[in-house]
Amino acid sequence: MSTEARPERASVRLSPRTIVLYAIGSLGTGGYATLPGLVLTYFLTDNLGVAALAAGLIVTAAKIWDVLIDPLIGAASDRQLARTGSRRGFMVTGALALPLFFALTFAVPPSWGPVAGAISVLLAFLATATAFSLFQVPYVALPAELTADYDERTRLLGWRVVVLTAAILLFGAGGPALRNAGDDPVLGYLLMGIASGVVIGIGMLIASRTATIAARRTVAAPAAAIADSTWRDQYMSGFRALKRSQPFRALLGTFVLQALATGTMLAGAQYVATWVLRSEDAVTFVFVALVGPALLATPVWTVIARRIGKERAFAMASVLFTAAAATLVFAVWVPGAWIYASVAVAGIAYAGLQSLPMAMLPDVISHDERTSGPGQAGTFTGIWTAGETVGFALGATAVSLTLAATGYISTVAGATVEQPEAAITGIVLSFSILPAVLMAASLLTLRHYRLRRADIEAVGTSDA
């Protein structure tokens, strides 16, 4: 392959402006990942009266739609880059469309009844998911195009996770606070949906400017080299990337299992607050316990990764999260405020689980370019985003199945019920043992990730 065919990426230190612009995008990703995962199932079961199993299927159906469209958006983003020199068009479209559909997701009143309410939420959430994917898939592709430097990618993604964890706190604590600001839960959910959607959209719109910066640093592949004629070709490009890149398979498998683990924990948090800690508002304190330590720990994980390598630091964070989640099982017998301490330890690990794999993905893309050529970052991130979506979707599904199996009683806003002891036990298990087992399984796939600093620096040298 000729030198001219390779992307020309600066290996110099990224400017603070570039890092800030990129990191602000996590207001969007953090808000979208956190708030629906935290309250949407609960909104369906405890506000609209939808059965727990049906609520889980609604969330899962929307995520399946994500999985179907993400590889297509990734391939289309690569074509847009080749045609226009930038991925920004899709990102702006998603940023402008998401606020409306996000608000509509939580605008359904209980008076419509469970069936009409469930259908309305499903359609609105499908549109929200589409808008988010238009932004997220090209957004995740940008670090591979912004710099070829191994440590600069860790620095870039580290600051992104600082904003991400702050966004989790903002939406995880602020969203339920807006919902509970008045006496009317219907208006509360509507206010939450409107305010949160606007903030998410603004963050996404600001971050889209990073695509222009990346375009100045990358010489895209010719359009004819990557243009796919049919949707089948676009899906196949993703499967070809999986087949030829062993590091990508290992990293993606690890990330999907961990998304499933954290998605399960996230979907169960509101139920733990309401039925184990006996306060619906306690979910705010759960998120403060999770995100506060994560904000402080992210720079530490960056330092650790510089010293021992990203893959070893990633393994350390995974082990720590597994141990912290496992201790939460004692809430079955001894519920209490000590839960916050275990969640705080999980928060320290969570910072590494977010920043390190995202910093490893650009390394995988660069490594693949050495043999397959540039211009396919969107193909990788389309598959990556689909995998993340599967993990979080199945997390919510796992919680809903556990609730259904243990006799959880759904209700409408304003009604009071008492849950059976088996249902409360199921809530705790879905918040503790299940995430711990999934995280432990992810360590087995991580063992097969073989890229090291020397491999990436060799790629960066050849690209220079």
C-alpha positions as CSV (number, residue, x, y, z in Angstrom):
1,M,0.0,0.0,0.0
2,S,1.4,3.4,-0.9
3,T,2.2,6.0,1.6
4,E,-0.3,8.5,0.0
5,A,-3.2,6.1,0.7
6,R,-2.7,6.4,4.4
7,P,-4.4,8.9,6.7
8,E,-2.1,11.8,7.7
9,R,-2.8,12.3,11.4
10,A,-1.0,14.6,13.7
11,S,0.9,12.8,16.5
12,V,1.5,16.1,18.3
13,R,-0.3,17.0,21.5
14,L,-4.0,17.8,21.0
15,S,-5.1,21.3,21.8
16,P,-7.2,22.0,24.9
17,R,-9.9,23.4,22.5
18,T,-10.1,20.1,20.6
19,I,-10.3,18.1,23.8
20,V,-13.0,20.3,25.3
21,L,-15.2,20.3,22.1
22,Y,-14.9,16.5,21.8
23,A,-15.6,15.9,25.5
24,I,-18.7,18.1,25.5
25,G,-20.3,15.4,23.3
26,S,-20.5,13.2,26.3
27,L,-23.3,15.5,27.6
28,G,-25.3,13.8,24.9
29,T,-24.0,10.3,25.2
30,G,-24.1,10.4,29.0
31,G,-27.7,11.7,29.1
32,Y,-29.0,9.3,26.5
33,A,-27.3,6.3,28.0
34,T,-28.3,7.2,31.6
35,L,-31.8,8.6,31.8
36,P,-33.7,6.1,29.6
37,G,-31.8,3.2,31.2
38,L,-32.6,4.6,34.7
39,V,-36.2,5.6,34.4
40,L,-37.8,4.3,31.2
41,T,-38.7,0.8,32.4
42,Y,-39.8,2.3,35.7
43,F,-41.9,4.9,33.8
44,L,-43.6,2.2,32.0
45,T,-44.3,-0.1,34.9
46,D,-45.0,2.4,37.7
47,N,-46.5,5.3,35.8
48,L,-48.3,3.8,32.8
49,G,-49.2,0.5,34.3
50,V,-47.4,-1.6,31.7
51,A,-46.5,-5.1,32.8
52,A,-42.8,-5.6,33.7
53,L,-42.2,-8.1,30.9
54,A,-43.9,-5.9,28.3
55,A,-41.9,-2.9,29.5
56,G,-38.7,-4.8,29.0
57,L,-39.7,-5.9,25.5
58,I,-40.4,-2.3,24.5
59,V,-37.0,-1.1,25.6
60,T,-35.4,-4.1,23.9
61,A,-37.3,-3.6,20.7
62,A,-35.9,0.0,20.4
63,K,-32.4,-1.3,21.1
64,I,-32.8,-4.0,18.4
65,W,-33.6,-1.2,16.0
66,D,-30.4,0.5,17.1
67,V,-28.4,-2.7,16.3
68,L,-30.0,-2.9,12.8
69,I,-29.2,0.7,11.8
70,D,-25.8,1.3,13.5
71,P,-23.7,-0.6,10.9
72,L,-25.6,1.1,8.1
73,I,-24.9,4.5,9.6
74,G,-21.3,3.6,10.1
75,A,-20.8,2.6,6.5
76,A,-22.8,5.7,5.3
77,S,-20.6,7.9,7.6
78,D,-17.5,6.5,5.8
79,R,-19.0,7.4,2.5
80,Q,-19.9,10.8,3.7
81,L,-16.3,11.3,4.8
82,A,-15.0,10.3,1.4
83,R,-17.5,12.4,-0.4
84,T,-17.4,15.6,1.7
85,G,-14.3,15.3,3.7
86,S,-16.2,15.3,7.1
87,R,-18.5,13.2,9.2
88,R,-20.3,16.3,10.6
89,G,-23.5,16.2,8.6
90,F,-24.9,13.1,10.3
91,M,-23.9,14.4,13.7
92,V,-25.7,17.7,13.2
93,T,-28.9,16.0,12.0
94,G,-29.0,13.7,15.1
95,A,-28.3,16.6,17.4
96,L,-31.2,18.7,16.0
97,A,-33.8,15.8,15.9
98,L,-33.1,14.1,19.3
99,P,-34.6,16.8,21.7
100,L,-38.1,16.5,20.2
101,F,-38.3,12.8,20.2
102,F,-36.7,12.4,23.6
103,A,-39.4,14.7,25.1
104,L,-42.2,12.8,23.3
105,T,-40.9,9.6,24.9
106,F,-41.9,10.8,28.4
107,A,-44.9,12.8,27.3
108,V,-47.4,9.9,27.4
109,P,-50.1,10.3,30.1
110,P,-51.5,7.3,32.1
111,S,-55.0,8.2,30.9
112,W,-54.2,6.7,27.6
113,G,-54.1,3.2,29.1
114,P,-51.3,0.7,29.1
115,V,-51.6,-0.5,25.5
116,A,-51.8,2.9,23.8
117,G,-49.1,4.2,26.2
118,A,-46.7,1.4,25.5
119,I,-47.1,1.8,21.7
120,S,-46.6,5.6,21.9
121,V,-43.5,5.2,24.0
122,L,-42.1,2.6,21.7
123,L,-42.5,4.8,18.6
124,A,-41.1,7.9,20.2
125,F,-38.1,6.0,21.6
126,L,-37.4,4.4,18.2
127,A,-37.2,7.9,16.7
128,T,-34.9,9.0,19.6
129,A,-32.6,6.0,19.1
130,T,-32.3,6.8,15.4
131,A,-31.4,10.4,16.0
132,F,-28.8,9.4,18.6
133,S,-27.2,6.8,16.3
134,L,-26.8,9.5,13.6
135,F,-24.6,11.3,16.1
136,Q,-23.0,8.6,18.1
137,V,-21.5,6.4,15.3
138,P,-19.4,9.1,13.6
139,Y,-18.6,10.6,17.1
140,V,-16.9,7.4,18.2
141,A,-15.0,7.2,15.0
142,L,-13.3,10.6,15.4
143,P,-10.5,9.8,18.0
144,A,-8.9,7.5,15.4
145,E,-8.8,10.4,13.0
146,L,-7.8,13.2,15.5
147,T,-4.4,11.7,16.5
148,A,-2.2,8.7,15.9
149,D,-0.5,9.0,19.3
150,Y,-1.1,6.1,21.8
151,D,-1.1,8.3,24.9
152,E,-2.9,11.2,23.4
153,R,-5.9,9.0,22.6
154,T,-5.9,8.0,26.3
155,R,-5.8,11.6,27.3
156,L,-8.6,12.6,24.8
157,L,-10.9,9.8,26.0
158,G,-10.0,10.3,29.6
159,W,-11.3,13.9,29.5
160,R,-14.3,12.7,27.6
161,V,-15.1,10.3,30.4
162,V,-14.7,13.1,33.0
163,V,-17.6,14.9,31.2
164,L,-19.4,11.6,30.8
165,T,-19.4,10.9,34.5
166,A,-20.5,14.4,35.2
167,A,-23.3,13.9,32.7
168,I,-24.3,10.7,34.5
169,L,-24.5,12.7,37.7
170,L,-26.4,15.5,36.0
171,F,-29.0,13.3,34.4
172,G,-29.0,10.5,37.0
173,A,-29.6,12.9,39.8
174,G,-31.2,15.9,38.0
175,G,-33.6,13.9,35.9
176,P,-35.4,12.3,38.7
177,A,-35.3,15.6,40.7
178,L,-37.1,17.3,37.8
179,R,-39.6,14.5,37.7
180,N,-40.3,14.9,41.4
181,A,-40.3,18.7,41.4
182,G,-44.1,18.9,41.6
183,D,-47.1,16.9,42.8
184,D,-48.1,15.8,39.3
185,P,-45.9,12.9,38.0
186,V,-47.3,13.3,34.5
187,L,-46.0,16.9,34.2
188,G,-42.9,15.9,36.1
189,Y,-41.9,13.3,33.4
190,L,-42.7,15.8,30.6
191,L,-40.5,18.5,32.2
192,M,-37.7,16.0,32.6
193,G,-38.0,14.9,29.0
194,I,-38.0,18.4,27.6
195,A,-35.1,19.8,29.7
196,S,-33.0,16.7,29.3
197,G,-33.5,16.5,25.5
198,V,-32.5,20.1,25.0
199,V,-29.3,19.6,27.1
200,I,-28.4,16.4,25.2
201,G,-29.0,18.1,21.8
202,I,-26.8,21.1,22.7
203,G,-23.9,18.9,23.8
204,M,-24.1,16.8,20.6
205,L,-24.3,20.0,18.4
206,I,-21.2,21.5,20.0
207,A,-19.2,18.2,19.7
208,S,-20.0,18.0,16.0
209,R,-17.5,20.8,15.4
210,T,-14.8,18.2,16.2
211,A,-15.5,16.5,13.0
212,T,-14.3,19.5,11.1
213,I,-11.0,19.4,13.0
214,A,-10.6,15.7,12.3
215,A,-11.3,16.4,8.6
216,R,-8.3,18.8,8.4
217,R,-6.0,16.1,9.8
218,T,-7.1,13.2,7.7
219,V,-6.8,12.4,4.0
220,A,-9.8,10.3,3.3
221,A,-9.9,7.3,1.1
222,P,-11.3,7.8,-2.4
223,A,-15.1,7.5,-2.5
224,A,-14.9,4.8,-5.0
225,A,-12.8,2.7,-2.7
226,I,-15.4,2.4,0.0
227,A,-18.8,3.0,-1.7
228,D,-21.2,0.1,-1.1
229,S,-24.1,-0.3,-3.5
230,T,-26.6,-2.1,-1.2
231,W,-27.5,-2.4,2.5
232,R,-26.2,-6.0,2.4
233,D,-22.8,-4.8,1.3
234,Q,-22.8,-2.3,4.2
235,Y,-23.6,-5.0,6.7
236,M,-21.0,-7.3,5.2
237,S,-18.3,-4.6,5.5
238,G,-18.9,-4.7,9.3
239,F,-18.7,-8.5,9.4
240,R,-15.5,-8.4,7.3
241,A,-14.0,-6.0,9.9
242,L,-14.9,-8.5,12.7
243,K,-13.5,-11.4,10.8
244,R,-10.1,-9.9,9.9
245,S,-9.4,-8.1,13.2
246,Q,-8.8,-10.4,16.1
247,P,-8.1,-7.4,18.5
248,F,-11.5,-5.9,17.5
249,R,-13.3,-9.2,18.3
250,A,-11.7,-9.5,21.7
251,L,-12.3,-5.9,22.6
252,L,-15.9,-5.8,21.3
253,G,-16.7,-9.0,23.2
254,T,-15.4,-7.6,26.4
255,F,-17.2,-4.3,25.9
256,V,-20.5,-5.9,25.2
257,L,-20.4,-8.1,28.3
258,Q,-19.5,-5.1,30.4
259,A,-22.3,-3.0,28.8
260,L,-24.6,-5.8,29.8
261,A,-23.3,-5.7,33.3
262,T,-23.5,-2.0,33.8
263,G,-26.8,-1.8,31.9
264,T,-28.3,-4.4,34.3
265,M,-27.1,-2.3,37.3
266,L,-28.4,0.9,35.8
267,A,-31.8,-0.5,35.1
268,G,-32.1,-1.9,38.6
269,A,-31.0,1.3,40.4
270,Q,-34.4,2.9,40.6
271,Y,-36.0,-0.3,41.9
272,V,-33.2,-0.6,44.5
273,A,-33.9,2.9,45.6
274,T,-37.7,2.5,45.9
275,W,-37.9,-1.0,47.3
276,V,-34.6,-1.7,49.1
277,L,-33.7,1.7,50.4
278,R,-37.4,2.6,50.6
279,S,-37.2,6.0,49.0
280,E,-37.8,6.8,45.3
281,D,-35.5,9.8,45.7
282,A,-32.6,7.6,47.0
283,V,-31.7,7.0,43.3
284,T,-30.1,10.4,43.4
285,F,-27.8,9.4,46.2
286,V,-26.9,6.2,44.4
287,F,-25.8,8.2,41.4
288,V,-23.8,10.6,43.5
289,A,-22.0,7.7,45.1
290,L,-21.3,6.2,41.7
291,V,-20.2,9.4,39.8
292,G,-18.4,11.4,42.5
293,P,-15.5,8.9,42.8
294,A,-15.5,8.3,39.1
295,L,-14.8,12.0,38.4
296,L,-11.8,11.8,40.6
297,A,-10.6,8.4,39.4
298,T,-10.6,9.1,35.7
299,P,-7.2,10.9,35.6
300,V,-5.8,8.2,37.8
301,W,-6.7,5.5,35.3
302,T,-5.0,7.6,32.6
303,V,-1.8,7.7,34.6
304,I,-2.0,3.9,35.3
305,A,-2.6,3.2,31.6
306,R,0.5,5.3,30.7
307,R,2.6,3.2,33.1
308,I,1.4,-0.3,32.6
309,G,-0.6,-0.2,29.3
310,K,-4.3,0.3,28.6
311,E,-5.1,-3.4,28.5
312,R,-3.7,-4.1,32.0
313,A,-5.3,-1.0,33.5
314,F,-8.6,-2.2,31.9
315,A,-8.3,-5.6,33.6
316,M,-7.7,-3.9,37.0
317,A,-10.8,-1.8,36.6
318,S,-12.9,-4.9,35.7
319,V,-11.7,-6.9,38.7
320,L,-12.5,-4.0,41.0
321,F,-16.0,-3.5,39.6
322,T,-16.6,-7.3,39.9
323,A,-15.7,-7.3,43.6
324,A,-17.7,-4.2,44.4
325,A,-20.9,-5.4,42.7
326,A,-20.6,-8.8,44.4
327,T,-20.7,-7.2,47.9
328,L,-24.1,-5.6,47.1
329,V,-25.8,-9.0,47.4
330,F,-25.7,-8.6,51.2
331,A,-28.5,-6.0,50.8
332,V,-30.9,-9.0,50.6
333,W,-30.4,-9.6,54.3
334,V,-29.0,-6.2,55.6
335,P,-30.3,-3.3,53.5
336,G,-29.0,0.1,54.5
337,A,-26.8,3.1,53.7
338,W,-23.7,0.9,53.5
339,I,-24.8,0.2,49.9
340,Y,-23.5,3.6,48.9
341,A,-19.9,2.6,49.9
342,S,-20.0,-0.4,47.6
343,V,-21.4,1.7,44.8
344,A,-18.6,4.3,45.3
345,V,-16.0,1.6,44.8
346,A,-17.8,0.5,41.7
347,G,-17.7,4.1,40.6
348,I,-13.9,4.2,40.9
349,A,-13.8,1.1,38.6
350,Y,-16.5,2.5,36.3
351,A,-14.3,5.4,35.3
352,G,-11.7,3.0,33.9
353,L,-14.3,0.8,32.3
354,Q,-15.5,3.8,30.3
355,S,-12.3,5.6,29.3
356,L,-9.9,2.7,28.6
357,P,-11.9,0.6,26.1
358,M,-12.8,3.8,24.2
359,A,-9.1,4.7,24.1
360,M,-8.3,1.2,22.9
361,L,-10.8,1.2,20.0
362,P,-8.8,3.9,17.9
363,D,-5.7,1.7,18.4
364,V,-7.6,-1.2,16.9
365,I,-8.8,0.9,14.0
366,S,-5.2,2.1,13.3
367,H,-3.8,-1.4,13.5
368,D,-6.4,-2.5,10.9
369,E,-5.5,0.3,8.6
370,R,-2.0,-1.0,8.2
371,T,-3.3,-3.9,6.2
372,S,-6.7,-2.8,5.0
373,G,-6.4,0.9,4.3
374,P,-8.0,4.0,5.8
375,G,-11.6,5.3,5.6
376,Q,-13.3,2.5,7.5
377,A,-13.4,3.9,11.0
378,G,-17.2,4.3,10.7
379,T,-17.6,0.7,9.9
380,F,-15.8,-0.3,13.1
381,T,-17.7,2.2,15.2
382,G,-21.1,1.2,13.7
383,I,-20.5,-2.4,14.9
384,W,-19.1,-1.1,18.2
385,T,-22.1,1.1,18.9
386,A,-24.4,-1.8,17.9
387,G,-22.6,-4.0,20.4
388,E,-22.9,-1.5,23.2
389,T,-26.6,-1.1,22.4
390,V,-27.1,-4.8,22.6
391,G,-25.4,-4.9,26.0
392,F,-27.5,-2.1,27.5
393,A,-30.7,-3.4,26.0
394,L,-30.2,-6.9,27.3
395,G,-29.4,-5.3,30.7
396,A,-32.8,-3.8,30.9
397,T,-34.4,-7.0,29.6
398,A,-32.6,-9.0,32.2
399,V,-34.0,-6.8,35.0
400,S,-37.5,-7.0,33.6
401,L,-37.4,-10.8,33.3
402,T,-36.1,-11.0,36.8
403,L,-39.0,-8.8,38.0
404,A,-41.5,-10.8,36.1
405,A,-40.1,-14.1,37.4
406,T,-40.2,-13.0,41.0
407,G,-43.7,-11.6,41.0
408,Y,-43.1,-7.9,40.8
409,I,-46.4,-5.9,40.8
410,S,-46.7,-3.1,38.3
411,T,-48.9,-0.1,39.1
412,V,-50.0,3.4,37.8
413,A,-48.9,6.8,39.1
414,G,-50.4,7.6,42.5
415,A,-51.3,4.0,43.5
416,T,-49.6,2.2,46.4
417,V,-48.6,-1.5,46.5
418,E,-46.4,-3.7,48.5
419,Q,-43.9,-5.9,46.7
420,P,-43.5,-9.6,47.6
421,E,-40.3,-10.5,49.3
422,A,-39.2,-12.6,46.3
423,A,-39.4,-9.5,44.0
424,I,-37.2,-7.5,46.4
425,T,-34.7,-10.3,46.4
426,G,-34.8,-10.4,42.6
427,I,-34.1,-6.6,42.5
428,V,-31.0,-7.0,44.7
429,L,-29.7,-10.0,42.6
430,S,-30.1,-8.0,39.4
431,F,-28.1,-5.2,41.0
432,S,-25.3,-7.3,42.4
433,I,-24.6,-10.9,41.5
434,L,-25.7,-10.7,37.8
435,P,-23.5,-7.7,37.0
436,A,-20.6,-9.3,38.9
437,V,-20.9,-12.6,36.9
438,L,-21.1,-10.7,33.6
439,M,-18.0,-8.6,34.5
440,A,-16.0,-11.6,35.5
441,A,-16.9,-13.3,32.1
442,S,-15.6,-10.2,30.3
443,L,-12.1,-10.8,31.8
444,L,-12.0,-14.1,29.8
445,T,-12.5,-12.3,26.5
446,L,-10.1,-9.5,27.5
447,R,-7.3,-12.1,27.8
448,H,-7.5,-12.5,24.0
449,Y,-6.7,-8.8,23.3
450,R,-3.1,-8.8,22.2
451,L,-2.3,-5.3,21.0
452,R,0.3,-3.5,23.1
453,R,1.9,-0.1,23.0
454,A,4.7,-1.2,20.7
455,D,2.2,-2.4,18.1
456,I,0.3,0.9,18.0
457,E,3.5,3.0,18.0
458,A,4.7,1.0,15.1
459,V,1.5,1.8,13.2
460,G,1.8,5.5,14.1
461,T,5.3,5.6,12.8
462,S,4.3,4.1,9.5
463,D,1.5,6.6,9.1
464,A,3.6,9.6,9.8
